[in-house]
Amino acid sequence: MGLMDYLKGQFLEIIQWTDDSRDTLSWRFPDEDKEIKRGAQLIVRESQVAQFVYLGQFGDTFTPGKHDLVTDNIPILSTLKGWKYGFESPFKADIYYVTTRLFTGNKWGTSNPIMMRDQDFGIVRVRAFGTFDFKITDPRVFLKEVAGSDHHFRLDEFADTMRSRIVSVFTDALATAKVPVLDLATRYSELGDALLPIINPITTTKYGIEIASFVLENASVPPEVEQAIDKRSSMGAIGNLNDYVKFQMAEGMAKGGGGPAGAAAEIAMGFGMAQQMMAQGVFNTAGGATPPPIPGATPPPIPGAAPAVDILTPAQVAQTLGVTEADVIATIEAGDIKAKKIGTQYRITKAAMDEFLAK
């Protein structure tokens, strides 16, 4: 081997990377302690970016194409090297190839429940998992914050590094978007698209990656919250609670008043009929005087009926109407029954109850 052949073997003349894997995010070109000569060719293929690093500082970035490494093509590196009169002598630098294609089907999930504030249920614990697609958009940030100086950074390493970070970003996005638990549990496909504008500015700035698709496959809440959601769904299916109660009354009357629900329905229907008769003056005599009571005509109180008081609790109203206390509270919150809230408890006047039954 002649001297020229020896010297030629000490310099890099062609720098390229043929990626035959599907899971490589970044790869450092193995220079084998060789130097890069002036005019060397750098080949960057589609879905690749080449990033020069000199003494720990980022140099020039090269997009897909064939590049001749001369002074005009490496202005940043020329500045770092302090070449006053141009690139003449060979030099050494680390060259990282970064894959910029889309990586799909990456899984994410919460290892522990995340706490979120919901407008309907207060503080709620939520578990969630799904998939996301991403691509690298800023090689410098990605190499600095995610891959580091790893000579071959793969997708499995990325998953271990980024899973908790993605969950953290997802949690922050939920808090910012103020998504109700009811929507979180029923609108998976829409939620991911709605969170992307909030997630991407964070991931791009912090990690140099862009989330192309963020899919929420499942979100689970504690059993008590699930029961509350089921009740809300039932109320939505029932529709107008006033009509529903009247329907229950009619059903109870048709069945002959069987059971507590039938007795309560009859009582409520009786209240309504009595109000209509009083409004029509049925109980007034021709002379305007009210007839004396007939001895023994007052029926005994019906077991289980609401006490004859002017102030009722939701439980008493529920017993009277033959529905659950939760239904009564939901009707109060909807504004169909007028009530006064004292502390954490509702109180309903008999007049408000009569007004509701007269609707």
Contacts in CASP RR format, 6 or more apart in sequence:
PFRMAT RR
TARGET T0000
AUTHOR 0000-0000-0000
METHOD contacts of the structure
MODEL  1
MGLMDYLKGQFLEIIQWTDDSRDTLSWRFPDEDKEIKRGAQLIVRESQVA
QFVYLGQFGDTFTPGKHDLVTDNIPILSTLKGWKYGFESPFKADIYYVTT
RLFTGNKWGTSNPIMMRDQDFGIVRVRAFGTFDFKITDPRVFLKEVAGSD
HHFRLDEFADTMRSRIVSVFTDALATAKVPVLDLATRYSELGDALLPIIN
PITTTKYGIEIASFVLENASVPPEVEQAIDKRSSMGAIGNLNDYVKFQMA
EGMAKGGGGPAGAAAEIAMGFGMAQQMMAQGVFNTAGGATPPPIPGATPP
PIPGAAPAVDILTPAQVAQTLGVTEADVIATIEAGDIKAKKIGTQYRITK
AAMDEFLAK
9 34 0 8 1.000
10 34 0 8 1.000
10 35 0 8 1.000
11 34 0 8 1.000
11 35 0 8 1.000
11 36 0 8 1.000
11 37 0 8 1.000
11 40 0 8 1.000
11 90 0 8 1.000
12 31 0 8 1.000
12 34 0 8 1.000
12 35 0 8 1.000
12 36 0 8 1.000
12 37 0 8 1.000
12 40 0 8 1.000
13 37 0 8 1.000
13 40 0 8 1.000
13 41 0 8 1.000
14 40 0 8 1.000
14 41 0 8 1.000
14 43 0 8 1.000
15 29 0 8 1.000
15 36 0 8 1.000
15 40 0 8 1.000
15 41 0 8 1.000
15 42 0 8 1.000
15 43 0 8 1.000
15 50 0 8 1.000
15 95 0 8 1.000
16 42 0 8 1.000
16 43 0 8 1.000
16 44 0 8 1.000
16 45 0 8 1.000
17 27 0 8 1.000
17 29 0 8 1.000
17 45 0 8 1.000
17 48 0 8 1.000
17 97 0 8 1.000
18 45 0 8 1.000
19 27 0 8 1.000
19 45 0 8 1.000
19 48 0 8 1.000
19 97 0 8 1.000
19 99 0 8 1.000
21 154 0 8 1.000
23 154 0 8 1.000
23 155 0 8 1.000
23 156 0 8 1.000
24 99 0 8 1.000
24 152 0 8 1.000
24 153 0 8 1.000
24 154 0 8 1.000
24 155 0 8 1.000
25 98 0 8 1.000
25 99 0 8 1.000
25 103 0 8 1.000
25 136 0 8 1.000
25 142 0 8 1.000
25 147 0 8 1.000
25 153 0 8 1.000
25 154 0 8 1.000
25 155 0 8 1.000
25 158 0 8 1.000
26 96 0 8 1.000
26 97 0 8 1.000
26 98 0 8 1.000
26 99 0 8 1.000
26 139 0 8 1.000
26 142 0 8 1.000
26 143 0 8 1.000
26 147 0 8 1.000
26 150 0 8 1.000
26 152 0 8 1.000
26 153 0 8 1.000
27 96 0 8 1.000
27 97 0 8 1.000
27 151 0 8 1.000
27 152 0 8 1.000
27 153 0 8 1.000
28 94 0 8 1.000
28 95 0 8 1.000
28 96 0 8 1.000
28 97 0 8 1.000
28 149 0 8 1.000
28 150 0 8 1.000
28 151 0 8 1.000
28 152 0 8 1.000
29 94 0 8 1.000
29 95 0 8 1.000
29 96 0 8 1.000
29 97 0 8 1.000
30 151 0 8 1.000
31 92 0 8 1.000
31 94 0 8 1.000
31 95 0 8 1.000
34 92 0 8 1.000
35 90 0 8 1.000
35 91 0 8 1.000
35 92 0 8 1.000
36 69 0 8 1.000
36 90 0 8 1.000
36 91 0 8 1.000
36 92 0 8 1.000
36 93 0 8 1.000
37 90 0 8 1.000
38 69 0 8 1.000
38 70 0 8 1.000
38 87 0 8 1.000
38 88 0 8 1.000
38 89 0 8 1.000
38 90 0 8 1.000
39 68 0 8 1.000
39 69 0 8 1.000
39 70 0 8 1.000
40 68 0 8 1.000
40 69 0 8 1.000
41 66 0 8 1.000
41 67 0 8 1.000
41 68 0 8 1.000
41 69 0 8 1.000
42 50 0 8 1.000
42 62 0 8 1.000
42 66 0 8 1.000
42 67 0 8 1.000
42 68 0 8 1.000
42 69 0 8 1.000
42 95 0 8 1.000
43 65 0 8 1.000
43 66 0 8 1.000
43 67 0 8 1.000
44 50 0 8 1.000
44 62 0 8 1.000
44 63 0 8 1.000
44 64 0 8 1.000
44 65 0 8 1.000
44 66 0 8 1.000
44 67 0 8 1.000
44 97 0 8 1.000
45 64 0 8 1.000
45 65 0 8 1.000
46 64 0 8 1.000
47 64 0 8 1.000
47 99 0 8 1.000
47 100 0 8 1.000
47 101 0 8 1.000
48 64 0 8 1.000
48 97 0 8 1.000
48 98 0 8 1.000
48 99 0 8 1.000
48 100 0 8 1.000
49 61 0 8 1.000
49 62 0 8 1.000
49 63 0 8 1.000
49 64 0 8 1.000
49 97 0 8 1.000
49 98 0 8 1.000
49 100 0 8 1.000
49 136 0 8 1.000
49 139 0 8 1.000
50 61 0 8 1.000
50 62 0 8 1.000
50 95 0 8 1.000
50 96 0 8 1.000
50 97 0 8 1.000
50 98 0 8 1.000
51 58 0 8 1.000
51 59 0 8 1.000
51 61 0 8 1.000
51 62 0 8 1.000
51 95 0 8 1.000
51 96 0 8 1.000
51 97 0 8 1.000
51 98 0 8 1.000
51 139 0 8 1.000
51 140 0 8 1.000
51 143 0 8 1.000
52 58 0 8 1.000
52 59 0 8 1.000
52 60 0 8 1.000
52 61 0 8 1.000
52 62 0 8 1.000
52 74 0 8 1.000
52 76 0 8 1.000
52 77 0 8 1.000
52 93 0 8 1.000
52 94 0 8 1.000
52 95 0 8 1.000
53 59 0 8 1.000
53 93 0 8 1.000
53 94 0 8 1.000
53 95 0 8 1.000
53 96 0 8 1.000
53 143 0 8 1.000
54 77 0 8 1.000
54 80 0 8 1.000
54 81 0 8 1.000
54 91 0 8 1.000
54 93 0 8 1.000
54 94 0 8 1.000
55 80 0 8 1.000
56 94 0 8 1.000
57 80 0 8 1.000
58 76 0 8 1.000
58 140 0 8 1.000
58 143 0 8 1.000
58 144 0 8 1.000
59 74 0 8 1.000
59 76 0 8 1.000
59 77 0 8 1.000
59 80 0 8 1.000
59 93 0 8 1.000
60 73 0 8 1.000
60 74 0 8 1.000
60 75 0 8 1.000
60 76 0 8 1.000
60 77 0 8 1.000
61 139 0 8 1.000
61 140 0 8 1.000
62 73 0 8 1.000
67 73 0 8 1.000
69 87 0 8 1.000
70 87 0 8 1.000
71 78 0 8 1.000
71 83 0 8 1.000
71 86 0 8 1.000
71 87 0 8 1.000
74 87 0 8 1.000
77 91 0 8 1.000
77 93 0 8 1.000
78 86 0 8 1.000
78 87 0 8 1.000
81 87 0 8 1.000
81 91 0 8 1.000
96 139 0 8 1.000
96 143 0 8 1.000
96 147 0 8 1.000
98 136 0 8 1.000
98 139 0 8 1.000
98 142 0 8 1.000
98 143 0 8 1.000
99 136 0 8 1.000
100 135 0 8 1.000
100 136 0 8 1.000
100 137 0 8 1.000
100 139 0 8 1.000
101 135 0 8 1.000
102 133 0 8 1.000
102 134 0 8 1.000
102 135 0 8 1.000
102 212 0 8 1.000
103 133 0 8 1.000
103 134 0 8 1.000
103 135 0 8 1.000
103 155 0 8 1.000
104 133 0 8 1.000
104 213 0 8 1.000
105 131 0 8 1.000
105 132 0 8 1.000
105 133 0 8 1.000
106 131 0 8 1.000
106 132 0 8 1.000
106 133 0 8 1.000
106 134 0 8 1.000
106 155 0 8 1.000
106 158 0 8 1.000
106 159 0 8 1.000
107 129 0 8 1.000
107 130 0 8 1.000
107 131 0 8 1.000
107 159 0 8 1.000
107 163 0 8 1.000
108 129 0 8 1.000
108 130 0 8 1.000
108 131 0 8 1.000
108 132 0 8 1.000
108 163 0 8 1.000
108 166 0 8 1.000
108 167 0 8 1.000
108 170 0 8 1.000
109 128 0 8 1.000
109 129 0 8 1.000
109 130 0 8 1.000
109 163 0 8 1.000
109 167 0 8 1.000
110 126 0 8 1.000
110 127 0 8 1.000
110 128 0 8 1.000
110 129 0 8 1.000
110 167 0 8 1.000
111 164 0 8 1.000
111 167 0 8 1.000
113 125 0 8 1.000
113 126 0 8 1.000
113 127 0 8 1.000
114 125 0 8 1.000
114 126 0 8 1.000
114 127 0 8 1.000
114 128 0 8 1.000
114 167 0 8 1.000
114 171 0 8 1.000
114 174 0 8 1.000
115 123 0 8 1.000
115 124 0 8 1.000
115 125 0 8 1.000
115 126 0 8 1.000
116 123 0 8 1.000
116 124 0 8 1.000
116 126 0 8 1.000
116 171 0 8 1.000
116 174 0 8 1.000
116 175 0 8 1.000
116 181 0 8 1.000
117 123 0 8 1.000
117 124 0 8 1.000
117 175 0 8 1.000
118 124 0 8 1.000
118 180 0 8 1.000
118 181 0 8 1.000
119 178 0 8 1.000
119 180 0 8 1.000
120 180 0 8 1.000
120 181 0 8 1.000
120 182 0 8 1.000
120 228 0 8 1.000
120 232 0 8 1.000
121 181 0 8 1.000
121 225 0 8 1.000
121 228 0 8 1.000
124 181 0 8 1.000
124 221 0 8 1.000
124 222 0 8 1.000
124 225 0 8 1.000
125 221 0 8 1.000
125 222 0 8 1.000
126 181 0 8 1.000
126 184 0 8 1.000
126 219 0 8 1.000
126 220 0 8 1.000
126 221 0 8 1.000
127 219 0 8 1.000
127 220 0 8 1.000
127 221 0 8 1.000
128 170 0 8 1.000
128 184 0 8 1.000
128 216 0 8 1.000
128 218 0 8 1.000
128 219 0 8 1.000
128 220 0 8 1.000
129 217 0 8 1.000
129 218 0 8 1.000
130 215 0 8 1.000
130 216 0 8 1.000
130 217 0 8 1.000
130 218 0 8 1.000
131 213 0 8 1.000
131 215 0 8 1.000
131 217 0 8 1.000
132 166 0 8 1.000
132 211 0 8 1.000
132 213 0 8 1.000
132 214 0 8 1.000
132 215 0 8 1.000
133 211 0 8 1.000
133 212 0 8 1.000
133 213 0 8 1.000
134 203 0 8 1.000
134 209 0 8 1.000
134 210 0 8 1.000
134 211 0 8 1.000
134 212 0 8 1.000
135 209 0 8 1.000
135 210 0 8 1.000
135 212 0 8 1.000
136 142 0 8 1.000
136 208 0 8 1.000
136 209 0 8 1.000
137 204 0 8 1.000
137 208 0 8 1.000
137 209 0 8 1.000
137 210 0 8 1.000
138 204 0 8 1.000
138 208 0 8 1.000
138 209 0 8 1.000
139 208 0 8 1.000
141 204 0 8 1.000
141 205 0 8 1.000
141 206 0 8 1.000
141 207 0 8 1.000
141 208 0 8 1.000
142 207 0 8 1.000
142 208 0 8 1.000
142 209 0 8 1.000
145 206 0 8 1.000
145 207 0 8 1.000
145 208 0 8 1.000
146 153 0 8 1.000
146 158 0 8 1.000
146 161 0 8 1.000
146 162 0 8 1.000
146 207 0 8 1.000
146 208 0 8 1.000
146 209 0 8 1.000
147 153 0 8 1.000
150 157 0 8 1.000
162 207 0 8 1.000
165 206 0 8 1.000
165 207 0 8 1.000
166 203 0 8 1.000
169 199 0 8 1.000
169 202 0 8 1.000
169 203 0 8 1.000
170 195 0 8 1.000
170 199 0 8 1.000
170 214 0 8 1.000
172 198 0 8 1.000
172 202 0 8 1.000
173 195 0 8 1.000
173 198 0 8 1.000
173 199 0 8 1.000
173 202 0 8 1.000
174 184 0 8 1.000
174 195 0 8 1.000
176 198 0 8 1.000
177 194 0 8 1.000
177 195 0 8 1.000
177 198 0 8 1.000
179 191 0 8 1.000
179 194 0 8 1.000
179 195 0 8 1.000
181 221 0 8 1.000
181 225 0 8 1.000
181 229 0 8 1.000
182 229 0 8 1.000
182 232 0 8 1.000
183 191 0 8 1.000
184 191 0 8 1.000
184 216 0 8 1.000
184 219 0 8 1.000
185 219 0 8 1.000
185 221 0 8 1.000
185 229 0 8 1.000
188 215 0 8 1.000
188 216 0 8 1.000
188 217 0 8 1.000
188 218 0 8 1.000
188 219 0 8 1.000
189 215 0 8 1.000
191 216 0 8 1.000
192 214 0 8 1.000
192 215 0 8 1.000
192 216 0 8 1.000
193 214 0 8 1.000
195 214 0 8 1.000
196 211 0 8 1.000
196 213 0 8 1.000
196 214 0 8 1.000
199 211 0 8 1.000
199 214 0 8 1.000
200 210 0 8 1.000
200 211 0 8 1.000
203 209 0 8 1.000
203 210 0 8 1.000
203 211 0 8 1.000
204 210 0 8 1.000
221 229 0 8 1.000
231 326 0 8 1.000
231 330 0 8 1.000
235 241 0 8 1.000
235 327 0 8 1.000
235 330 0 8 1.000
238 244 0 8 1.000
241 323 0 8 1.000
241 327 0 8 1.000
241 330 0 8 1.000
241 331 0 8 1.000
241 334 0 8 1.000
241 336 0 8 1.000
242 331 0 8 1.000
242 336 0 8 1.000
242 356 0 8 1.000
242 359 0 8 1.000
244 323 0 8 1.000
245 268 0 8 1.000
245 321 0 8 1.000
245 322 0 8 1.000
245 323 0 8 1.000
248 261 0 8 1.000
248 265 0 8 1.000
248 321 0 8 1.000
248 322 0 8 1.000
248 323 0 8 1.000
249 265 0 8 1.000
249 266 0 8 1.000
249 268 0 8 1.000
249 269 0 8 1.000
250 265 0 8 1.000
251 262 0 8 1.000
251 265 0 8 1.000
252 258 0 8 1.000
252 261 0 8 1.000
252 262 0 8 1.000
252 265 0 8 1.000
252 266 0 8 1.000
253 262 0 8 1.000
253 265 0 8 1.000
253 266 0 8 1.000
253 269 0 8 1.000
255 262 0 8 1.000
256 262 0 8 1.000
257 263 0 8 1.000
257 265 0 8 1.000
257 266 0 8 1.000
260 304 0 8 1.000
260 319 0 8 1.000
260 322 0 8 1.000
261 322 0 8 1.000
262 322 0 8 1.000
263 302 0 8 1.000
263 304 0 8 1.000
263 305 0 8 1.000
264 304 0 8 1.000
264 305 0 8 1.000
264 319 0 8 1.000
264 320 0 8 1.000
264 321 0 8 1.000
264 322 0 8 1.000
265 321 0 8 1.000
265 322 0 8 1.000
267 302 0 8 1.000
267 305 0 8 1.000
267 306 0 8 1.000
267 320 0 8 1.000
268 320 0 8 1.000
268 321 0 8 1.000
268 357 0 8 1.000
271 354 0 8 1.000
271 357 0 8 1.000
272 354 0 8 1.000
272 357 0 8 1.000
272 358 0 8 1.000
275 354 0 8 1.000
275 357 0 8 1.000
275 358 0 8 1.000
277 283 0 8 1.000
283 290 0 8 1.000
284 290 0 8 1.000
285 291 0 8 1.000
304 319 0 8 1.000
305 319 0 8 1.000
305 320 0 8 1.000
306 312 0 8 1.000
306 316 0 8 1.000
306 317 0 8 1.000
306 319 0 8 1.000
306 320 0 8 1.000
307 316 0 8 1.000
309 350 0 8 1.000
310 349 0 8 1.000
310 350 0 8 1.000
311 347 0 8 1.000
311 348 0 8 1.000
311 349 0 8 1.000
311 350 0 8 1.000
312 320 0 8 1.000
312 347 0 8 1.000
312 348 0 8 1.000
312 349 0 8 1.000
312 350 0 8 1.000
312 353 0 8 1.000
313 345 0 8 1.000
313 346 0 8 1.000
313 347 0 8 1.000
313 348 0 8 1.000
314 325 0 8 1.000
314 328 0 8 1.000
314 329 0 8 1.000
314 332 0 8 1.000
314 339 0 8 1.000
314 346 0 8 1.000
314 348 0 8 1.000
315 325 0 8 1.000
317 328 0 8 1.000
317 337 0 8 1.000
317 348 0 8 1.000
317 353 0 8 1.000
318 324 0 8 1.000
318 325 0 8 1.000
318 327 0 8 1.000
318 328 0 8 1.000
320 353 0 8 1.000
321 328 0 8 1.000
328 337 0 8 1.000
329 346 0 8 1.000
331 337 0 8 1.000
331 356 0 8 1.000
332 339 0 8 1.000
332 346 0 8 1.000
332 348 0 8 1.000
336 356 0 8 1.000
336 359 0 8 1.000
337 348 0 8 1.000
337 352 0 8 1.000
337 353 0 8 1.000
337 356 0 8 1.000
338 348 0 8 1.000
338 349 0 8 1.000
338 352 0 8 1.000
338 355 0 8 1.000
338 356 0 8 1.000
339 346 0 8 1.000
339 347 0 8 1.000
339 348 0 8 1.000
339 352 0 8 1.000
340 346 0 8 1.000
340 347 0 8 1.000
340 348 0 8 1.000
340 349 0 8 1.000
341 347 0 8 1.000
END
